[in-house]
């Protein structure tokens, strides 16, 4: 008697009925999750920087010839100015002297009539009350150029921290409004980025070339603007 042959398709059906099928593939991670929702907002704040230092830039120019004589006269003039500034109580480390250059003044053809020698002196004072006295003393000693008088804050860390806190509150306020308008509520913070702070602006009282004008008035003000970007979960 011949044994009946079972078709392959029938055999597969029997295996399935007997539980011989391969186990189902595992679900992909996150397949059952709902799409995440988030909301981002930026905030900024401008904070004042009360000045506690003042920087004074002055210049000394000497014209003469021959060159050796002009250089000697110029060094003597710069030295007199530096000594006058020191007598106002300014320490040597707060006085910076730099020679800007030497220029020749021609006199027909290749002849040189004289030389112009220039130096720049920068004085940094602690406090904001001594600029008038220093400028007066320097001018009497030989300064003939005034670059600028700049009042500034020597340390802006505290102001920057205050600005960041205010900028963060500004960003959260915007995010709460946007979340409310979208029909949701604000969740936890997902990320925070510091947008950085711009260079302090302001504080320069006057600049130019010419005689000193005494009674300079109140210091100019500086401000610093900082910003942050915050991303929240949206529920």
Rosetta blueprint (number, residue, H / E / L):
1 X L
2 X L
3 X L
4 X L
5 X L
6 X L
7 X L
8 X H
9 X H
10 X H
11 X H
12 X H
13 X H
14 X H
15 X H
16 X H
17 X H
18 X L
19 X L
20 X L
21 X L
22 X L
23 X L
24 X L
25 X L
26 X L
27 X L
28 X L
29 X L
30 X L
31 X L
32 X L
33 X L
34 X L
35 X L
36 X L
37 X L
38 X E
39 X E
40 X E
41 X E
42 X E
43 X E
44 X E
45 X E
46 X E
47 X E
48 X E
49 X E
50 X L
51 X L
52 X L
53 X E
54 X E
55 X E
56 X E
57 X E
58 X E
59 X E
60 X E
61 X E
62 X E
63 X E
64 X E
65 X L
66 X L
67 X H
68 X H
69 X H
70 X H
71 X H
72 X H
73 X H
74 X H
75 X H
76 X H
77 X H
78 X H
79 X H
80 X H
81 X H
82 X H
83 X H
84 X H
85 X H
86 X H
87 X L
88 X L
89 X L
90 X L
91 X L
92 X H
93 X H
94 X H
95 X E
96 X E
97 X E
98 X E
99 X E
100 X E
101 X E
102 X E
103 X E
104 X E
105 X E
106 X E
107 X L
108 X L
109 X L
110 X L
111 X L
112 X E
113 X E
114 X E
115 X E
116 X E
117 X E
118 X E
119 X E
120 X E
121 X E
122 X E
123 X E
124 X E
125 X E
126 X E
127 X L
128 X L
129 X L
130 X L
131 X H
132 X H
133 X H
134 X H
135 X H
136 X H
137 X H
138 X H
139 X H
140 X H
141 X H
142 X L
143 X L
144 X L
145 X E
146 X E
147 X E
148 X E
149 X E
150 X E
151 X E
152 X E
153 X L
154 X L
155 X L
156 X L
157 X H
158 X H
159 X H
160 X H
161 X H
162 X H
163 X H
164 X H
165 X H
166 X H
167 X H
168 X H
169 X H
170 X H
171 X H
172 X H
173 X H
174 X H
175 X H
176 X H
177 X H
178 X H
179 X H
180 X H
181 X H
182 X L
183 X L
184 X L
185 X L
186 X E
187 X E
188 X E
189 X E
190 X E
191 X E
192 X E
193 X E
194 X E
195 X E
196 X E
197 X E
198 X L
199 X L
200 X L
201 X E
202 X E
203 X L
204 X E
205 X E
206 X E
207 X E
208 X L
209 X L
210 X L
211 X L
212 X L
213 X L
214 X L
215 X L
216 X L
217 X L
218 X L
219 X L
220 X L
221 X L
222 X E
223 X E
224 X E
225 X E
226 X E
227 X E
228 X E
229 X E
230 X E
231 X E
232 X E
233 X E
234 X E
235 X L
